[in-house]
């Protein structure tokens, strides 16, 4: 713990905040409420504003940060142990195996799990560890381009999969959104589980047109490159990087929104391909911009104290990520308090802020008594094959 970079913990905590704002739309059922019903909810008149803010400020940016930090975390360990890989790599692969187990368990509870994909792709990242940083960067860029090529083929061969966004924010091809609301809103545990299995299938199918698999691996490798080259020790604090990321990110975001970019369907023409390229570029550059802004705050006179709540969340990111799902299911599903499909986007943002504030409080209390969060500690024990003390 004494060798941790505080700025990385702060950025990771910030990523957890953004992921909460993104995922609460799914847990709450907001995405699946038919537009006709959505208009009847309290504060629904602000939905257009808040959804635009979500698309501009949140969508794709925070999972990009989280993915890059995953690669950074591996790089920091690799930098220390690259001369002792015979011992380090088997342990790290065992760590990934348990991450995969955690992810599969989490997926059975909530279809939006990202840990399963992370664990599978991390095995590929580990296999590329000994390639020079310069070549890692080019591989990362090439993986981003895979998304462009697949959509170019889709446009050429007319793989259009239809517009499923006319009824609700999220629509499955084989199910009306009201059926999703009914299943999760019921108090029937079996109905919830069956609906979740259905959603798992479509989540993985959706990863093909939106290029999630290749893009996440690209972000892993970009983070690995940044960690290997000491980006978080010096360059992240330089203003010129912040300015470049801001100009590129804001410009790409404006272009993507002007062209009405849609990440979830195959491109039909060259304009839509350009829109997708702009959207992906905006996500990456704005994620880097967010990290640079936090770095400028962190190095200011009172910045470390100001970002301390985010740092505490970041030190327990694994636990807090799981806690989001537990709280979400408890509040919204019919097997809990039954608020599924009952809240518009503005109240959901307020609720997300409250949840995050409570997590800051709980994380601070926990870390005042223990070295690691409970799931971080359990993950470490499983990796080592023995239980060790966690109390301070």
Number of C-alpha atoms within 10 A of each C-alpha: 8 5 5 10 13 21 25 21 22 25 27 28 26 25 28 26 24 22 21 23 23 21 17 23 21 19 27 27 25 23 23 25 28 20 16 10 13 22 14 12 15 14 14 18 15 13 17 12 12 16 15 13 12 17 14 20 17 22 19 22 25 27 22 25 27 25 23 27 25 20 25 26 15 21 25 17 14 22 13 10 14 15 10 10 12 10 11 15 17 11 14 19 16 15 19 22 18 17 20 19 15 18 20 18 14 19 19 15 17 22 22 18 22 14 21 20 18 20 21 16 18 24 14 13 18 18 10 14 19 10 11 11 18 10 12 23 20 15 18 22 16 15 20 23 18 16 22 19 12 18 29 20 14 20 18 13 10 14 15 14 14 9 12 14 12 10 16 20 15 18 20 16 12 8 10 16 21 17 13 25 23 18 21 28 24 18 16 13 14 11 16 22 17 14 19 21 17 16 18 18 11 15 15 14 11 15 15 17 19 21 22 18 19 20 23 23 25 29 27 30 34 25 28 28 25 24 24 22 16 15 14 18 12 10 16 22 20 12 14 12 14 23 14 13 22 21 15 19 24 18 16 23 25 16 19 23 16 10 17 14 22 17 21 18 20 25 29 19 14 13 13 22 25 17 23 26 21 22 26 26 20 27 25 23 24 29 25 23 24 21 25 25 17 21 27 16 18 21 12 11 9 10 14 19 13 13 21 19 20 27 26 25 32 26 25 27 25 18 18 25 17 16 14 21 20 15 14 25 23 16 17 23 25 21 16 16 14 18 19 27 27 19 21 25 27 19 15 17 18 11 15 22 15 12 17 20 15 12 19 22 13 15 25 19 12 17 18 12 11 16 17 21 21 17 16 15 20 16 18 17 15 13 19 13 10 9 12 11 9 13 11 9
